[in-house]
Amino acid sequence: MYSQISILRHHIYKATEFGADFRELCKRLKLTPEMLADGEGHLPYEPGEEHDFWSQALLLTGDPCLGLHMGSRPDRFNVFGMLGMLAGSCRTVGEAIDMVSKYNDTLTGVFRYHLDLSGKDAVFEMTPHALWEESNLESARQAVDMSIAGWLTSIHEMGTRKIYPRQTELKYSKRFEEEYRKVVQGPVLFNMPANRLIFNKSDMDVQLLNYDQTLLFSFESLLKDKQKQLDSGKTVASKIRHLLLSTFHGQITHIDIIASSLFMTTRTLQRKLAEENTTYRAICNDLRRELATGLLRIGKTNKTQLASMLGYSDSSTFGKAFRSWQKA
């Protein structure tokens, strides 16, 4: 799992506007200012709190609503780097959201966007990686808060009219309701199944002021190339791991579903894995072991919770598997 350096750089600069000391924050994150210059580079994601941006930024600013406040500052999609330039060049709000969702993998493997227009509403979903939520729920929540506020702020800056969700839904417990209402200007529901902004469908047709078809094609071409480069260095096994972690949030699913997601037949997928001297079962077992040992090491979950998260029928079955991993 990874995140583009441009995201972290953007967050660090924003946090300094709310009182965080720049050099101290970089020191806590084990970064030098020079490392932040490689905006298109990627950093590996490690679960935990010690070197987590949001954990340290909250301590240095003392602002429990930091994500909402950072996202409410003028931004114009800058958090997304080159992808933000693509979004800003789109014709409509819906197209901008769709582009960011489409090329999300060029930015990060720990946070995903999805726009669903299949029903009567436009449902914009924001999903932190399950491992992130399990290991550091507060950090993941702050990232969602910033995303909610940041998208609305950017749309208001760049759209021909302001739009607000008719309802906002959060997976997390109720707190600071008035702060959320200031941002979304409408009802906020907590302890819901997903993090979602629910708009009227017509809101997705709101035009963006900086629409430029030439820039749109140019930036999309660059991002297509970047996505191809990222994909070209991946084995089929690594693509499966990424899919299980990002799309299925660590839940092991049937090989037929994975094959379909990779636009292959199951037989083709099995053949390609055999050429890499592995199997789908081996990949799933390795991933389960990795997630289990990592989460238990940082003490953020117990074996019963892990058994459910990793798809075991009960904690005793998981316990047997875990003991076999320790012996291996």
C-alpha positions as CSV (number, residue, x, y, z in Angstrom):
1,M,0.0,0.0,0.0
2,Y,1.2,3.5,-0.8
3,S,0.4,7.2,-1.0
4,Q,1.8,9.8,-3.3
5,I,4.2,12.3,-1.7
6,S,2.2,15.2,-3.1
7,I,-0.7,14.3,-0.7
8,L,1.5,14.2,2.3
9,R,3.2,17.4,1.3
10,H,-0.1,19.1,0.8
11,H,-1.3,17.9,4.2
12,I,1.9,19.1,6.0
13,Y,1.6,22.6,4.5
14,K,-2.0,22.8,5.5
15,A,-1.3,21.6,9.0
16,T,1.2,24.4,9.5
17,E,-1.6,26.9,8.8
18,F,-3.3,25.5,11.9
19,G,-0.2,25.8,14.2
20,A,1.8,22.7,13.5
21,D,5.6,23.3,13.4
22,F,6.8,22.3,9.9
23,R,10.2,20.9,10.9
24,E,8.8,19.1,14.0
25,L,6.1,17.5,12.0
26,C,8.5,16.4,9.3
27,K,10.8,15.0,12.0
28,R,8.0,13.0,13.6
29,L,7.1,11.6,10.2
30,K,10.7,10.7,9.4
31,L,10.8,13.0,6.4
32,T,13.2,15.7,5.3
33,P,11.9,18.8,3.4
34,E,14.0,17.5,0.4
35,M,12.0,14.3,0.3
36,L,8.8,16.3,-0.1
37,A,10.1,17.7,-3.4
38,D,9.4,14.5,-5.3
39,G,5.7,15.2,-5.7
40,E,4.9,12.3,-8.0
41,G,6.8,9.7,-6.0
42,H,5.2,7.3,-3.6
43,L,5.7,6.4,0.1
44,P,4.8,3.0,1.5
45,Y,1.9,3.0,4.0
46,E,2.6,1.5,7.4
47,P,-0.3,0.9,9.9
48,G,0.0,2.4,13.4
49,E,0.2,5.9,15.0
50,E,3.9,6.6,15.6
51,H,4.6,8.1,12.2
52,D,1.1,8.7,11.0
53,F,0.4,12.2,9.7
54,W,-3.0,12.7,11.3
55,S,-1.9,11.4,14.7
56,Q,1.0,13.8,14.8
57,A,-0.8,16.7,13.3
58,L,-3.6,16.4,15.9
59,L,-1.0,16.5,18.7
60,L,0.8,19.5,17.2
61,T,-2.3,21.6,16.5
62,G,-4.5,20.6,19.3
63,D,-7.5,20.8,16.9
64,P,-9.8,17.8,17.2
65,C,-11.7,18.9,14.0
66,L,-8.5,19.4,12.1
67,G,-9.6,17.4,9.0
68,L,-12.8,19.4,8.6
69,H,-10.9,22.7,9.1
70,M,-8.0,21.9,6.8
71,G,-10.5,20.8,4.1
72,S,-12.4,24.0,4.4
73,R,-9.5,26.1,3.3
74,P,-9.4,27.2,-0.4
75,D,-7.8,24.4,-2.4
76,R,-8.9,23.9,-6.0
77,F,-8.2,20.1,-6.0
78,N,-4.5,20.8,-5.2
79,V,-4.4,17.8,-2.8
80,F,-4.6,15.5,-5.9
81,G,-1.6,16.9,-7.7
82,M,-1.7,16.2,-11.5
83,L,-5.0,14.4,-10.9
84,G,-6.3,17.6,-9.4
85,M,-5.4,19.5,-12.5
86,L,-7.3,16.9,-14.5
87,A,-10.3,17.3,-12.2
88,G,-10.2,21.1,-12.5
89,S,-10.2,20.9,-16.3
90,C,-13.4,18.8,-16.4
91,R,-16.7,20.1,-17.8
92,T,-18.9,19.2,-14.8
93,V,-18.7,18.3,-11.1
94,G,-19.8,14.7,-11.9
95,E,-17.0,14.3,-14.5
96,A,-14.4,15.6,-12.0
97,I,-15.5,13.1,-9.3
98,D,-15.5,10.3,-11.9
99,M,-12.0,11.2,-13.1
100,V,-10.6,11.2,-9.6
101,S,-12.3,7.9,-8.9
102,K,-11.0,6.4,-12.2
103,Y,-7.3,7.4,-11.6
104,N,-7.3,7.1,-7.9
105,D,-4.7,4.3,-8.0
106,T,-2.1,6.7,-9.3
107,L,-2.3,8.6,-6.0
108,T,-2.9,6.1,-3.3
109,G,-3.8,2.6,-2.3
110,V,-5.3,3.5,1.1
111,F,-8.3,5.7,0.1
112,R,-10.9,5.2,-2.6
113,Y,-13.7,7.3,-4.2
114,H,-16.7,6.0,-6.0
115,L,-19.6,7.8,-7.6
116,D,-22.9,5.8,-8.0
117,L,-25.5,7.3,-10.4
118,S,-27.5,4.1,-10.8
119,G,-30.3,5.2,-8.4
120,K,-32.4,8.3,-8.0
121,D,-29.6,10.1,-6.3
122,A,-25.9,10.8,-6.9
123,V,-24.0,8.9,-4.2
124,F,-20.4,9.9,-3.6
125,E,-18.7,7.4,-1.4
126,M,-15.3,7.8,0.3
127,T,-13.6,4.7,1.7
128,P,-10.4,4.5,3.7
129,H,-8.6,1.1,3.6
130,A,-9.9,-1.4,6.1
131,L,-6.4,-1.9,7.6
132,W,-6.1,1.9,8.1
133,E,-9.5,2.0,10.0
134,E,-8.6,-1.1,12.0
135,S,-5.1,0.2,13.0
136,N,-5.9,3.9,13.4
137,L,-9.6,4.8,13.3
138,E,-9.0,8.4,14.3
139,S,-6.6,9.0,11.5
140,A,-8.9,7.4,8.9
141,R,-11.8,9.5,10.2
142,Q,-9.8,12.8,9.9
143,A,-8.9,11.9,6.3
144,V,-12.6,11.4,5.5
145,D,-13.5,14.7,7.2
146,M,-10.9,16.5,5.1
147,S,-12.1,14.9,2.0
148,I,-15.7,15.9,2.6
149,A,-14.8,19.5,3.4
150,G,-12.2,19.6,0.6
151,W,-14.4,18.4,-2.2
152,L,-17.2,20.8,-1.3
153,T,-14.8,23.8,-0.9
154,S,-13.2,23.0,-4.3
155,I,-16.5,22.6,-6.0
156,H,-17.7,25.9,-4.6
157,E,-14.6,27.7,-5.7
158,M,-14.6,26.2,-9.2
159,G,-18.3,25.6,-10.0
160,T,-20.8,27.9,-11.5
161,R,-23.0,27.5,-8.4
162,K,-22.7,26.1,-4.9
163,I,-24.0,22.7,-4.2
164,Y,-24.5,20.8,-0.9
165,P,-25.4,17.2,-0.2
166,R,-29.0,16.7,0.8
167,Q,-27.7,14.2,3.3
168,T,-24.3,13.2,4.7
169,E,-23.6,9.7,6.1
170,L,-20.6,8.7,8.2
171,K,-19.6,5.3,9.5
172,Y,-18.3,6.8,12.7
173,S,-19.7,7.7,16.0
174,K,-21.5,10.9,16.6
175,R,-19.4,14.0,17.6
176,F,-19.0,17.6,16.6
177,E,-22.3,17.6,14.7
178,E,-22.4,21.3,14.4
179,E,-18.9,21.4,12.9
180,Y,-20.1,19.0,10.2
181,R,-23.3,20.9,9.6
182,K,-21.3,24.1,9.0
183,V,-19.5,22.3,6.2
184,V,-22.3,20.3,4.6
185,Q,-25.2,22.6,5.3
186,G,-27.6,19.7,5.9
187,P,-28.4,16.7,8.0
188,V,-25.5,14.4,9.1
189,L,-26.2,10.8,10.1
190,F,-23.6,8.8,12.1
191,N,-23.0,5.1,12.6
192,M,-24.0,4.4,9.0
193,P,-22.7,1.6,6.7
194,A,-20.5,3.9,4.6
195,N,-19.1,7.5,4.3
196,R,-21.3,9.1,1.7
197,L,-22.4,12.4,0.3
198,I,-25.8,12.1,-1.2
199,F,-26.6,14.7,-3.8
200,N,-29.4,15.4,-6.2
201,K,-28.4,14.0,-9.6
202,S,-28.8,17.4,-11.2
203,D,-26.0,18.7,-9.0
204,M,-23.5,16.5,-11.0
205,D,-24.3,18.6,-14.1
206,V,-23.0,21.8,-12.5
207,Q,-20.4,23.2,-14.8
208,L,-16.8,24.0,-13.7
209,L,-15.4,27.5,-14.5
210,N,-12.0,26.2,-15.7
211,Y,-13.2,23.6,-18.1
212,D,-10.6,23.2,-20.8
213,Q,-11.0,20.3,-23.3
214,T,-7.3,20.6,-24.4
215,L,-6.0,20.4,-20.9
216,L,-8.5,17.7,-20.0
217,F,-7.1,15.4,-22.8
218,S,-3.5,16.3,-22.0
219,F,-3.8,15.5,-18.3
220,E,-5.8,12.3,-18.9
221,S,-3.2,11.1,-21.4
222,L,-0.4,11.7,-18.8
223,L,-2.4,9.8,-16.1
224,K,-3.2,6.9,-18.4
225,D,0.6,6.6,-19.0
226,K,1.3,6.8,-15.3
227,Q,-1.3,4.2,-14.6
228,K,0.2,1.9,-17.2
229,Q,3.7,2.3,-15.8
230,L,2.4,1.4,-12.3
231,D,0.6,-1.6,-13.7
232,S,3.5,-2.8,-15.8
233,G,5.7,-3.3,-12.8
234,K,3.1,-5.5,-11.1
235,T,2.9,-9.3,-11.2
236,V,-0.5,-10.9,-11.4
237,A,-0.1,-11.9,-7.8
238,S,0.6,-8.3,-6.7
239,K,-2.5,-7.1,-8.7
240,I,-4.6,-9.6,-6.8
241,R,-3.2,-8.4,-3.5
242,H,-3.9,-4.8,-4.4
243,L,-7.4,-5.7,-5.4
244,L,-8.2,-7.6,-2.3
245,L,-6.8,-4.8,-0.1
246,S,-8.3,-1.9,-2.0
247,T,-11.6,-3.0,-3.5
248,F,-12.5,-5.8,-1.0
249,H,-11.0,-4.2,2.1
250,G,-9.0,-7.2,3.1
251,Q,-11.9,-9.6,2.8
252,I,-11.0,-12.8,0.9
253,T,-13.4,-13.4,-2.0
254,H,-14.0,-16.2,-4.5
255,I,-11.4,-16.5,-7.3
256,D,-14.1,-16.2,-10.0
257,I,-14.8,-12.7,-8.7
258,I,-11.2,-11.8,-8.7
259,A,-10.7,-13.1,-12.3
260,S,-13.7,-11.1,-13.5
261,S,-12.3,-8.0,-11.8
262,L,-9.0,-8.5,-13.7
263,F,-10.9,-9.1,-17.0
264,M,-9.7,-12.7,-17.2
265,T,-11.3,-16.1,-17.1
266,T,-10.6,-18.1,-13.9
267,R,-8.6,-20.6,-15.9
268,T,-6.4,-17.9,-17.4
269,L,-5.8,-16.4,-14.0
270,Q,-4.8,-19.8,-12.6
271,R,-2.4,-20.3,-15.5
272,K,-0.7,-16.9,-15.0
273,L,-0.3,-17.5,-11.3
274,A,1.2,-20.9,-12.0
275,E,3.7,-19.2,-14.3
276,E,4.6,-17.0,-11.2
277,N,5.0,-20.2,-9.1
278,T,2.0,-19.4,-6.8
279,T,-1.7,-19.9,-6.4
280,Y,-4.7,-17.9,-5.4
281,R,-5.0,-19.8,-2.2
282,A,-1.3,-19.1,-1.3
283,I,-1.8,-15.4,-2.0
284,C,-4.9,-15.3,0.3
285,N,-3.1,-17.2,3.1
286,D,-0.1,-14.9,2.9
287,L,-2.3,-11.8,2.9
288,R,-4.3,-13.1,5.9
289,R,-1.1,-13.8,7.8
290,E,0.3,-10.4,7.0
291,L,-2.8,-8.5,8.1
292,A,-3.3,-10.6,11.2
293,T,0.3,-10.3,12.5
294,G,0.4,-6.6,11.7
295,L,-2.9,-5.7,13.4
296,L,-2.2,-7.8,16.5
297,R,1.3,-6.4,16.8
298,I,0.0,-2.8,17.1
299,G,-2.7,-4.0,19.5
300,K,-5.6,-2.4,17.7
301,T,-7.9,-5.4,17.4
302,N,-8.4,-8.8,18.9
303,K,-8.6,-12.3,17.4
304,T,-12.4,-12.4,17.3
305,Q,-12.5,-9.2,15.3
306,L,-9.8,-10.4,13.0
307,A,-11.5,-13.7,12.4
308,S,-14.5,-11.9,11.1
309,M,-12.5,-9.3,9.1
310,L,-10.4,-12.0,7.4
311,G,-13.4,-14.3,6.5
312,Y,-12.9,-17.1,9.0
313,S,-16.1,-18.9,10.2
314,D,-15.2,-18.5,13.8
315,S,-12.3,-17.5,16.1
316,S,-11.2,-21.1,16.8
317,T,-10.7,-21.7,13.1
318,F,-8.7,-18.5,12.9
319,G,-6.8,-19.5,16.0
320,K,-5.6,-22.7,14.3
321,A,-4.5,-20.8,11.3
322,F,-2.7,-18.2,13.4
323,R,-0.8,-20.9,15.4
324,S,0.3,-22.6,12.1
325,W,1.6,-19.2,10.9
326,Q,3.7,-18.8,14.0
327,K,5.2,-22.2,13.5
328,A,6.1,-21.6,9.9
